[in-house]
């Protein structure tokens, strides 16, 4: 265990959890620049192609993992 992981606090309560270091490092890099776009995802328009792709993937994964069927009515 290296120094950065040996001092980590693990949250076992409801809500946010402790994420793997590799996930946090990837998020850290993408926070500065998302997929060679020149900006971070949070700086982008909520109608832009990068943001909309992330939004659609998140919805799709949520429907899949929570076994939600979407009605087209």
C-alpha positions as CSV (number, residue, x, y, z in Angstrom):
1,X,0.0,0.0,0.0
2,X,1.5,3.3,-1.0
3,X,1.3,6.5,1.1
4,X,-1.6,8.0,-0.9
5,X,-3.8,4.9,-0.2
6,X,-2.6,4.2,3.4
7,X,-4.1,7.4,4.7
8,X,-7.4,7.2,2.9
9,X,-10.6,7.3,4.9
10,X,-13.3,4.8,3.9
11,X,-16.9,6.0,4.2
12,X,-19.3,3.2,5.0
13,X,-22.4,5.4,5.6
14,X,-25.1,6.1,3.2
15,X,-24.3,8.5,0.3
16,X,-20.9,8.9,-1.4
17,X,-18.4,6.1,-1.1
18,X,-14.7,5.8,-1.3
19,X,-13.6,5.5,-4.9
20,X,-10.5,3.7,-6.2
21,X,-7.5,5.9,-6.7
22,X,-7.4,5.1,-10.5
23,X,-11.0,6.4,-10.9
24,X,-10.2,9.6,-9.0
25,X,-7.0,10.1,-11.1
26,X,-9.0,9.7,-14.4
27,X,-11.6,12.2,-13.1
28,X,-8.9,14.6,-12.1
29,X,-7.4,14.6,-15.6
30,X,-10.8,14.9,-17.3
31,X,-11.7,17.8,-15.0
32,X,-9.1,19.9,-16.7
33,X,-9.7,18.7,-20.2
34,X,-12.4,16.2,-21.3
35,X,-11.6,14.1,-24.4
36,X,-9.2,16.6,-26.1
37,X,-12.0,19.2,-26.3
38,X,-9.9,22.0,-24.8
39,X,-12.1,22.4,-21.7
40,X,-13.6,20.4,-18.9
41,X,-17.0,18.8,-19.0
42,X,-18.3,21.3,-16.4
43,X,-17.3,24.2,-18.6
44,X,-19.2,22.9,-21.6
45,X,-22.7,23.8,-22.8
46,X,-25.3,21.5,-21.5
47,X,-26.4,21.3,-25.1
48,X,-23.0,20.5,-26.5
49,X,-22.1,17.1,-28.1
50,X,-19.7,16.0,-25.4
51,X,-22.1,16.8,-22.5
52,X,-25.0,15.3,-24.3
53,X,-23.1,12.1,-24.9
54,X,-22.2,11.8,-21.2
55,X,-25.8,12.6,-20.3
56,X,-27.2,9.9,-22.6
57,X,-24.7,7.3,-21.4
58,X,-25.6,8.0,-17.8
59,X,-29.3,7.7,-18.5
60,X,-28.8,4.5,-20.4
61,X,-26.6,3.0,-17.6
62,X,-29.1,4.0,-14.9
63,X,-32.0,2.4,-16.8
64,X,-29.9,-0.8,-17.3
65,X,-28.6,-1.2,-13.8
66,X,-31.8,-0.2,-12.1
67,X,-33.8,-2.3,-14.5
68,X,-36.1,0.6,-15.5
69,X,-38.2,0.3,-18.6
70,X,-38.7,3.6,-20.4
71,X,-42.2,4.2,-21.7
72,X,-42.5,6.0,-25.1
73,X,-46.0,7.4,-24.5
